[in-house]
Amino acid sequence: MLIRDVGTSPWALSDFSKVDGFFRKQFGKPLTVSAFGQSAPHNRLGFDYRAAIDVAVHPDSNEGQTLIEYLRNQGIPFIAIRCAIPGSATGAHIHIGLPSKRSLVLQ
């Protein structure tokens, strides 16, 4: 259902441009970002994803496999999710950044 890699390098939203630049060079288009930092679905699930990005590509697609290989080579943490997981993921995507514990309380 998922692939998880905690990476070896620190990750911050400011690193987005290097990942997007790689993807643009490989595929001639920008990353399809479905969430840049915290989003309403993350709030509903109780996740703290303020330092994460969700990319709307299937991990098993050519784009997904190429992105995963790049993230691994760069030591960037990610979770590749192949399908919806009730209470955790709304569908297939690649989450870039460290995983979140379910402890976020937003007011």
N, C-alpha and C positions, 0 to 999 in steps of 0.2 A: 504493500500500500504506500509506503514512503521510504525515502532514503534520507538519512540525516548525517551531516558532517559538521562538526563544531569548529573546523578550521584551525589555522595556526596564526592568523593575523587579526589584529583588531579591526572592527567594522564600524563605520559611522555613515549616516545618510549622506554626508559630504563626499563619500567614496562612490556615489551613484554614477557620476560622470565617467569614471574609468570603465565601469561595467557596461554602461550604455554605449560608450565609444567603441568598445570591443564588439558589441552586438551589431552596431551600425556598420562597422567595417566588414563583419562576416556576412550580414544579411541585407545590407542596404536599407535598413529601416530602424527606427528606435525600438527599444524594449517596449513591450505592451504592459505597462504598469497598471495593475488593478488597485493597488493601495500603496501610497507613499507615506510611510509612517502610520500613525493611528487612524483607524477608519471606523465607521459605524458598525460594520460586522464584527470587528475586533472588540469594540465596546460591548456589544451584545454577548459575545463569548467570554468576556472578562479577561482578555489578553492585553498585555502591555507591549504593543508593537511600535512604540514611538521611534525606535531606532531600526526599523525594518522596512523592507519593500516586498510586495507580492507581485510576481510577474506572471501574467496570464499566458503561459505556454505549457503544454503538456510535457512532463519530464521525459516521456518516451519518444517524443518527436525529434526530428533532426535538430531543430532549434533548441529544444530542451536539453538534449544530450550534449550539444556544443557548449551551451551555457554552463551546464554542470561541470564539464571538463575544465572550462575556464575558471570557474569558482574554486574547484579543487586545486588547480595549478597555482592560483593566487592565494590560497589559504583562507578564502572567504567563507564564513559559516553559512550554511543553507539547509533547508528542508525541502525536498522534492516530494510533492504529494500527488499521487496518481488518480485519486478519486475523492468524492465527497466523503467526509468522516463525520457522522453526526456529533454535534457539540464541539467539533474541532476545526473542520475545514468545509467550505461550501462547494469545493470542486477542485479539479486538478490545477495545480500551479506550482511555481517555485518561490519559496519564501527565502529571501536573502536577509541574513542577520541571525542573531542568536535566537533560540526558542524562548518563548515567554512562559513564565509560570502563571497559573490562573489565580492571580492574587490582586489584580487591578481593581480598584474601586474608584470610579470616576464620579464626580459630583457636579 
